[in-house]
Amino acid sequence: MPALCRMSDAQFRRAKKLIRRLCANYDGGNCLPLDDGDTCPCPQMITPTLICKYFRAAVLPSDRELWTEIVGGVHHWKRCVLCGSRFLPRSNRAAYCDGCARQEARRRTRDRVRRYRGRL
């Protein structure tokens, strides 16, 4: 079994926001799978240790930066070619952050269409 990861205070605050917003088992401070007639508080909201398997598997990967900070995933930060900001790549070929990737895709489409129209 892998070691339990601990979060810093800032990471714990971000994790709580994720739980409130995205966790399907969270119901007003209570954990639905642990509810056996009595209300049971969500254990992940109480402790900064990463103990909830559902949170680790389903909720935490939605915030890639937080997931990488806590779990130490296999992803490495890259620098965007256009703006120079740090980003987590979605593949090993990624060269642009999300905002710059959209701009670059539009520029390439524009250039390709211009070349195509020049042939007619």
N, C-alpha and C positions, 0 to 999 in steps of 0.2 A: 504494500500500500504506500503511495507517495506521501511525503511529509506534508503536514498542514501548513499552508502559507499564511503569514500574518500581514495585515495591511497597516500602512501608516494612517494617521488621523485624516489626512486629506483624501487618501484612497478610500477609507472607510465611509467618509461623507458621500463621495461619488457613488460608492456601492449602495448605500442606503437610498439614494435617489433612483438608481437603477431598479432596485427592488420595488420601491413604491410605484414606479412607472411601468415596469415590464413583467414582473414576476406573476405568473398565473396562480401560484400557491399563496400569495399574500392577500389577506383580506382584512384591511383596517387594523393592522398591527398583529394579526393572528396568522398562524400557519395552518392551512387547510389539511394537509396530510397528517399533521400531528393532532388534529382535533378529534378526540374520541368522546365527545359529549361535553367536556370542559374546554374552555378556550385556552389555547396554548400560544404564547407569544412566539413570533418568528425568531428562531435562534440566530439567523444570520444578521438580524437587526440589532442583536444584543452584543455580539462579540466581533472583534476585528479579525478573528481567525477564520479562514475560509473553510467552513464545515458543511455547508449545505450542498449536496451533490447536484440538485436541480439548478441552483444558482450558478455553480461552477460550469455546468454543461450547457445550460440554455440561456441564461440571462447575461452572464459576464462576457461571453464572446461578442455580444452586440456592441460593446464599447471596446474596440480593438486596442486602443492605447492603454486603458486601464487593465485589460486582460494581459497585455504584454508586460506591464509594470509588475503586476502581482504574480502571475504564473511564470513569467519569464519564458514566453513562447519562443518558437524557432524563428520568428520574424525579427529582422534587424531594421533599424531606421535607415532611411535613405534621404538624400538631399534632392529637392526638385531642380531640374535643369534650368527652368525659366526663372522662378522666383527665389530659389535657394532655401526655402523652408523645409523643415524636417517632416517626413510623413512615413506611415507604415505601408509598404507596398502590398498590393493584392496578388502580385505574381513576381517572379524573378526578373521580368522584363520591364517592369514599371519604371518610368523615368520622371513622371510628373505627379504632383499632388492632385487631389480631386478637382480643385478649381482650375488649375492650369491644364489638366488633361482635357476638360471640356473645351477650353479655349483652343488648344492645339488641335483637337479633333475638328472643330469648326474651321480653323485655318486650313487644314489639310483638305477638307471637303471643298472649301471655296477654291483652292488652287486646282484640285482635280476637275471640278466643274468648269473652271476657266479654260483649262487645257483641252477638255472635251469640246467645248463650244468653239474653240479656235480651229478645230479640225473640220467643222462643217462648211 
